Amino acid sequence: MNIIFGPVNSRRFGKSLGIDLSPSKKQCNFDCLYCELEPAKTMDSYEDVVSIKEIIEALSKTLTIHQDIDALTITANGEPTLYPYLSELMDEINNIKGNIKTLILSNSANIHEQKTQEALLKFDTVKLSLDCATPRCLKRLDRSHEGIDIEVIKEGMLRFKSKFSNPLIIEILMVKGINDGVEEIDKLNKYLLTLNPTRIDIGTIDRPPAYKVEALSYETLRDISLKFDSNLPIYIASRKKVVEKPSSYTTEDILETIKKRPLTPEDIAVLFDAKSADRLKKLLKEKKIETVNSSGYDFFVISS
């Protein structure tokens, strides 16, 4: 039973260790179509609970071996906020972590609960999934446990955001033919403008999924990102299935594109041919565009 895994190197968070709160089996209130874990019956509480003592002992031992850790990522074979002692666990972790940053990856299903919010307030960064903005999509894509309501989730996010001053990242995983339609994107856009998170990561399937569903190409993700309001800080988190050749952008094209949606260096590598990349460098030198960092990612934006 491996509670601690890694370390892995992350450009955003540096050298990171993972802490699995459900190492024995999948325990989740979602059974997402795209999950890399085997399908499993949803649940609203853990059946197998690892003690705080076991987790802290495993973490402390690993930290004596790896003394250059930058981040601890709380996750699970399932949903980490179902862990019944999450708040108490974070008190213990925060007592021993020193300068190490903490991050949690959650599906958001319990974000409306006061107990969950109190635990999440103890993290340096919180990353919440929001694949859907409508009840039908939630049941179809995330296959949520009975009683989970997308409107309750959205309201819970708003209440949590009002209390949380650290980075709040929203992750949207796009699946072909399910949540990539105009209606779903429009509802997500309107809600996210209200929520105003630190960053929004849009991605697609990049590991073998539990069910037969299809990923989107990078080009399609890019098109989807342009359907969101340009004020939203969107990062395209996947570079999979790039099929098109780099394109030629005039100086005016570059400025107009960045005005509509800030680009990352990875976007430039995919989208721009060599001459276009040179034009971008010239615009940077002329200070017509600049780079800003949002929770570990650089974006090219129009100079203020």
Secondary structure, 3 states (H helix, E strand, C coil): CCCEEEEEEECCCEEEEEEECCCCCCECCCCCCCCCCCCCCCCCCCCCCCCHHHHHHHHHHHHHHCCCCCEEEEECCECHHHCCCHHHHHHHHHHHCCCCEEEEEECCCCCCCHHHHHHHCCCCEEEEECCCCCHHHHHHHHCCCCCCCHHHHHHHHHHHHHHCCCCEEEEEEECCCCCCCHHHHHHHHHHHHHHCCCEEEEEECCCCCCCCCCCCCHHHHHHHHCCCCCCCCEEECCCCCCCCCCECCCHHHHHHHHHHCCECHHHHHHHECHHHHHHHHHHHHCCCEEEEEECCEEEEEECC
